[in-house]
Amino acid sequence: MTLSASVQSAPARAPTPVPARRRARGRLPLGLSVAALIAAVIAVLPLVYLAIRAGQLNAARVMDVLSRVRSFEQLGRSVLLAAVVTMGSLVLGVGSAWVVARTDVPLRRLWAVLAALPLAVPTYVAAYAWVAAIPNIAGFGGAALVLTVCCYPYVYLPVVATLRGVDPAWEEASRSAGVGPVGTFRRVTLRQIRPAAAAGSLLVALYVISDFGSVSILRYETLTVGIYRSFTNNPFDRTAPVVLSGLLVVVTAIIVIAEARSRGRGRYSRLGGGAARPAAVVPLGGRRTPVLAGMTALSGLALGVPAASLAFWLVIGRSGEMDVPEIFTAAATSAGLAVGGAVVTTVLALPVGLLAARHAGWFPRLMERAAYVGHAVPGVVVALSLVFFAVNYAFGLYQSVPLVLFAYAVLFLPLAVAGVHASAAQSPPALEEVARSLGSPPRQVLRRVTLPLAAPGIAAAAVLVFITCIKELTATLMLQPTGTSTLATELWTQTSVRAYAAAAPYAALLVLLSAVPAYLLGRRSHRWGVRHE
Amino acid sequence: MSELVVQALRKSFGPTEVLAGIDLTVPSGSLAAVLGPSGCGKTTLLRIVAGFERPDDGAVELAGRTVASRSVDLPPEKRRIGIVPQEGALFPHLSVDRNVGYGLRRGADRGRVAEVLELVGLAGYGDRMPHELSGGQQQRVAVARALAPRPSLILLDEPFSSLDTGLRAEVRADVRAALSADGATAVLVTHDQEEALSTADLVAVMRAGRMVQAASPRGLYLAPADLGVANFVGDTVLLDGTLSGRCAVTALGALAVRAPMPAGSAVRVVVRPEQLVLTADGDGVSARVRDQVFFGHDALVHLELSDGAVVTARSLDAAWAQPGLDVRLAVRGEVTCFSSQ
């Protein structure tokens, strides 16, 4: 419609806010809600039961455990290790991210891949490889080194993504305002990557605090090792492990709260349509050689040493006798438990994720939060709680496969729920509304539209859970039926008696299996990189 | 019979009243357009009729049955209302045949799928997947899918806004033909007045949650209920005037006023640009050509009246009306007046 001088336009009207239409109508589907509630109860059960047990403890004996010097040493070691590894990861992660994203370092693409690769190596496998190569490394130094070179990708990955996404116009504006390159890095670039670096660091801290496998292999007695010891040494003493678990949960809770708060803060990455121009590349000039040496050393420590050590012990092991049937049995047990874990976890995650993706309100939100409890509770605590629960209420379940699967479900529900939620949220609600209007009741819409569309994402989540289950050590070690063992527990057992050659095939298989999720994750992140209009 | 009756419908989202008592009647077999600027509540109205939102008050009746009110809330799947969303929203995992057949009972007459595809001009496309279709084709499939189960009512939510201008008119005409060939009752929601006027049997203008006027396209254009509607449905020339009998005396002379007459004597007069007739030495008042904007099919000529007011005339042949030329300006037909108070 054309307007000219005397053609009057309609009077301006106050814009009415458009209501949020992302989610379907308010009524919650009953079946899905009940199923989500069951999953949520399962997810919080270990923590709640532990709290109940803690409440029943004799106060005098609690004080006794708390006043032991050893308890405080263990707590102190956990906190110290977490602090050192987090600082180290922060420096290495930010540094390597900057080198990869912003400099003209030779072989840039290769470093980009190598810097993320340590995530594919389970830390206890790396710990085994290091201690098998240099037995003297056991202790604080070794634990700090191994965990740092294994964990820095948690910082590297988000920071490199942010550095690539940041609009270079800000840095250019700073430079043209008369601020030098160092000042610009400090005052502009660092501020932009701070949220990503903070979130990554807290993930590192959470990982280190909860880690049991690598610290126990490197013989550094942190709180997790202390809990495991007090549980195995004296199965009749329930006070010490419960009190120590309580301490551990408090520490992890602090980290998780800090992480959630850091994630809630603003994002600095560029939003909106169109990709930003790639940032200008900083010429390294004379610093090229030291930077290259540094990157080589980092990858050497994170990947080279473990790979060489593993290869060495594999060859030694082959010259000795390799117990092929035993390895095969362990692999089959691992696979069996992992399939069970993946199925149980994904089935439990489905209602929670679907509900959260499609319905607003406190109930879906609460169910999803509850399902995420496993993210914050260390495996050793979940396992301990389930042992006590089984011994008290269902002795038949003690050291049985269902209990192992229960633990897997609690621990990996967050992974599966995130996958289900993301894939269900990808299909527009309009599709489901159309299906309703064409005569399908909600249950049929779920079957004919929502699930088929979300299926690839759900399958990917299930595969991730499967492989994470295969790598799981702590809970499997504490809950597995006597007489059976998995790849992970067998590696741990052989390493703890210093049978490094015998442990090598298990380690190699675990690395092989862990490479798959890294590959899958990489592919998925590529897919997410594609803009969905 | 599948008449749609909406009565005193109210809906608020938090403190914002989106629908403030909407009444609308769409006779069986006709196509009504709900026309309004974005944010006027027209999509909310559509979603309440479809059953995706609940009204706070009021009622929706379809074919004599109450489907939504304070006490009744028939779920969407029981309403027999087909919807055609903005982007088509075809099921990406289903072929065209399966998309169209989604709402049909298993083992039902599969001939219906071919029939409606034929209606929208896509016979033979059944095996394609949605991503293999152009935007216009996807929209046609969405219409066919909505038609297939023979719903009592079809709701179209700005279904053509994502198409290019050229394609839009073509798809619109075809969809219009398909709807009437199937005898469907339909409600089209749009902010495009040209689309509403050219497609619908009945146009209902919504503004800020209220229904301002519902009339035939011609009635709406010629006799708008207020100045806002007059401006919204087409270009206007606005003049001040004084009522005198059945005429309004304006700078363009005494103009015949269409009933109903407004109260008072001071009025605002609405003239459509195409009512102004430009001649070299014919009837009317004198005016001077300022400039003109050429559109191919016609041109808008800006003219200055003797009192300095500038008006716009739409002319099919204005090549001779060069800037600076003195011409005569007459008004053809009746004009609409609104009280100035």
Interface residues (C-beta under 8 A of the other chain):
Chain A: M1 T2 L3 S4 A5 S6 V7 Q8 S9 A10 P11 R13 A14 P15 T16 P17 V18 P19 R21 A24 R25 G26 S427 P428 A430 L431 E433 V434 A435 R436 S437 L438 G439 S440 P441 R448 V449 P452 L453
Chain B: F13 T16 V18 P37 S38 G39 C40 G41 T43 T44 R47 A50 G51 F52 E53 R54 P75 P76 E77 R79 R80 I81 G82 I83 P85 Q86 E87 A89 F91 P92 H93 Y102 G103 R145 A146 P149 P151 Q193 E194 R207 A208 G209 G228 N231 F232 G234 D235 T236 V237 L238 P273 V293 F295 L300 H302 A309 V310 V311 T312
